[in-house]
C-alpha cells in the first residue's frame, strides 16, 4: 500500500491539472477535435483553452494544426502517441491508487 500511495507523487502533473485533463480526455476519445469542439466540451474560456493547448503541445502530448476553412481560421488538435501513452499511464496510476483506497 505504501508504494501505491507514494506513487501519487510521481503522477504526471501536466495531465493532472483539471483543464488539461479535460482536454486530453476529449482527445483520447477521438482522432482529433477542433478548437470550437474543445471549447464546447471542456467549458473552458478561449484564453484558457489556448494556454492549456500550448502547454500540451510544448510537452509533445498533442499536435496542433492551423488552417483556414472558408477564409476563417481553423485549429485542429490531436493526441500524439506520447500523449496517449502518458494518458494511459496517468489512468493506471489513478486506478491503482483508487484500489488501495477502497480496499
N, C-alpha and C positions, 0 to 999 in steps of 0.2 A: 504493500500500500504506500509506503514512504516513497518508493521510486516513482509511482504514478503521480503522486501529489507534487513531488519535486519537478516532474516533467513539465508541469504547467509553467514553470519559469522559462522553459525553452520554447514556449508557444510562439508562433510567428506573429509578432505584434503588428506587422504591416497588414496582415489579413484580419487580425483580431479586432481592429478598430471598426465600430459598427457600420459606418458609411462604406468603407472598403469591403467589409464582409458582405453587405447587401449587394454591392456591385458584382463581386466575384460569384456570389450565389446565383444571381441572374444570369451571368455569362456562362456559368457551368451548365446551365440547363438548355443552352442553345449554341449554335455555331458562332453567331455574332449578334450584336444588338446595336442599334443606332442611338445617338445621344438622346433623342426625344423619348425613345422607349425606356432607356435607363432613367431618365428624368422622371417619367411617369411611375415606373415600377419601384424605384427606390424612395421617392418622395423627397429627394434632396433638392436644394436650390441649384440653379445653373452654375453659380460660382463655386459652390461646394463640390458638386459633381465634377466640374472641370479640374479642380485642385486635386481631388482624390484620384481621378483618372491619370493625371500627370504623375502622381506618386507611384501608381501601379505600373505605368509604362516605364518609369525610370528603374523600377525593380525587375523589369522584363517579365512581369506577370501577365501583361496584356499588350496587344498591338492596337494602335490607333491609326485608322486610315481616313484621311480627309479628301473629300472630292466635292463635286457640285452636282446637284440634281435640279434640272430646270433652272439654272442660274442661281440656285440657293446653296449655301454651304451644307455639306452633309458629312457627319462624322460617324464612322463605324468602329466598334470595339469588339475584340475577340480575345479569349484567353489563349495564352501561349501554352506549349507543352509544360514549361516550367511552372506556369500559373496553375495549371490543372494538377500537377504533382504537389505543389505547395498547398493547394486547397484540400486535396485528398489527405495529405499528412496532417493538416490542421484538424480535419474532422476525426481522424484516427485518435489524435491526442485528446480532443474534447470527449469523444465517446469513451475512451479508456478512463478518463477522469470521472465521467458520469457513472460508469460501472462501479468504481471504487466508492463513490459517494452513496449510491443506492444499495450497496452490499451490506 
